[in-house]
Each structure stands twice: as structure tokens, then as C-alpha cells.
């Protein structure tokens, strides 16, 4: 990557982080625009979780990973502490892979 591209990317990142501080209170958005932005963020997160759960590269990730995510979802639904959610998901995936489930 060239130095010019790095400078442009760094400057753009800096401006994107600076703009909310400069424009806070000067621009107002409608309730509908705020709601659509929130829904877009949720949809993006769901898409990332879905692709990370089911796919590895360009192929199917196997059944151990979706099982771990399902256990994590159940643990979140039961309102278990976050550390326990992560340990249960990782443990489930690891045990299934140890048992030979892809």
C-alpha cells in the first residue's frame, strides 16, 4: 500500500471520528431516521454472526460451530454471565470437534 493511500485512509478515519464531536447538537435527525439506523446496525450484526457461524471461507463450517452458537444463545436467553456464555460456547464447540463432529 502506498504512503498516499495510508495518509488518505488515516485522514478519513480521523475525520469520521471527529465529525460527531464537532456536529453534536447542530444536526437533528427524525425519530424515523434514528430508528432505521438502529435497525441497520442490528441487521449488520445479525449478518456477521450468521456468516461467521455457518461459513468458513467459501464452504460450510461444520456442525460444531453452529451448535456452540446455539448454546451461547440459550445461555444469553437464560441471562447467564458473559464469561460463562463464552466458556459454554467454546466448550461445546471444542467437545464436539474432539468427538469428531466437523
C-alpha positions in Angstrom: 0.0 0.0 0.0 1.4 3.4 -0.9 2.1 6.1 1.6 -0.5 8.4 0.0 -3.2 5.7 0.4 -2.3 5.3 4.0 -2.5 9.1 4.6 -5.9 9.3 2.9 -7.3 6.4 4.9 -5.9 7.7 8.2 -7.3 11.2 7.5 -10.7 9.8 6.6 -10.7 7.7 9.8 -9.8 10.7 11.8 -12.5 12.9 10.3 -15.1 10.2 10.8 -14.3 10.1 14.5 -14.1 13.9 14.8 -17.3 14.8 13.0 -19.7 13.6 15.8 -17.8 15.8 18.2 -18.0 18.8 16.0 -21.6 18.4 14.9 -23.1 17.3 18.2 -26.2 19.4 18.9 -26.1 21.2 15.5 -27.8 18.5 13.5 -31.0 16.7 14.5 -32.4 13.6 13.0 -36.0 12.5 12.8 -37.1 9.6 15.0 -37.6 7.5 11.9 -34.0 8.1 10.7 -32.7 7.1 14.2 -34.9 4.0 14.2 -33.7 3.0 10.7 -30.1 3.5 11.7 -30.6 1.3 14.8 -32.3 -1.4 12.7 -29.5 -1.3 10.1 -26.9 -1.8 12.8 -28.8 -4.8 14.2 -29.2 -6.3 10.7 -25.5 -5.9 10.1 -24.6 -7.6 13.3 -27.0 -10.5 12.6 -25.5 -10.9 9.1 -22.0 -11.0 10.6 -23.0 -13.6 13.2 -24.8 -15.7 10.6 -21.9 -15.8 8.1 -19.4 -16.3 10.9 -21.4 -19.2 12.3 -22.3 -21.1 9.1 -19.4 -20.4 6.8 -15.6 -20.8 6.9 -14.1 -19.2 3.8 -16.3 -20.3 0.9 -17.6 -23.5 2.4 -19.8 -24.8 5.3 -18.1 -24.5 8.7 -19.5 -27.8 10.0 -22.0 -28.5 12.8 -19.8 -27.9 15.8 -19.7 -24.1 15.4 -23.4 -23.6 15.0 -24.0 -25.8 18.0 -21.7 -23.6 20.0 -23.5 -20.5 18.9 -26.9 -22.2 19.8 -25.6 -23.0 23.3 -24.4 -19.4 23.6 -27.8 -18.1 22.5 -29.5 -20.3 25.1 -27.1 -19.1 27.8 -27.8 -15.5 26.9 -31.5 -16.1 26.9 -31.1 -17.6 30.4 -29.2 -14.4 31.4 -26.0 -16.2 32.4 -22.9 -14.1 33.0 -21.0 -13.2 29.8 -17.9 -15.1 30.8 -19.9 -18.3 31.3 -21.7 -17.8 27.9 -18.3 -17.6 26.2 -17.0 -20.6 28.1 -20.1 -22.7 27.4 -20.0 -21.9 23.6 -16.3 -22.6 23.3 -16.5 -25.7 25.4 -19.4 -27.1 23.3 -17.6 -26.4 20.1 -14.4 -27.9 21.4 -16.1 -31.1 22.7 -18.0 -31.6 19.5 -14.8 -31.2 17.4 -13.0 -33.6 19.8 -15.7 -36.1 19.3 -15.2 -35.9 15.6 -18.1 -33.6 14.6 -16.8 -31.2 11.9 
